[in-house]
Amino acid sequence: MRQTCANPIVSSTSTHPREVIGIDLGDRWSRYCVLNQAGRVVEEDRVRTTPEALAVKFGALPATRVVIEVGARTLPGLVVCCKHKGTR
């Protein structure tokens, strides 16, 4: 039996986030880059790797696709970030 999967990249733009955020979590500072739907960089900066700073920077955003680079030492920051807004 052949199975097919819906590819979220091909799905309707109404269900797509308008932007994608890439975050490289660091021990003290995290670098981030925001891409628009065309794949162009619209913002690039760094933010302190604390629950408060991450909440201030990203907490008010609507549902957004986020790609996270994380190492063993920064895993606790990822857990805090995910608990703040919830994940799917």
Buried (B, 14 or more C-beta within 10 A) or exposed (E): EEEEEEEEEEEEEEEBBEBBBBBBBBEEEBBBBBBEEEEEEEEEEBBBBBBEBBBEBBEEEEEEEBEBEBEEEBEBBBEBBEEBBEEE
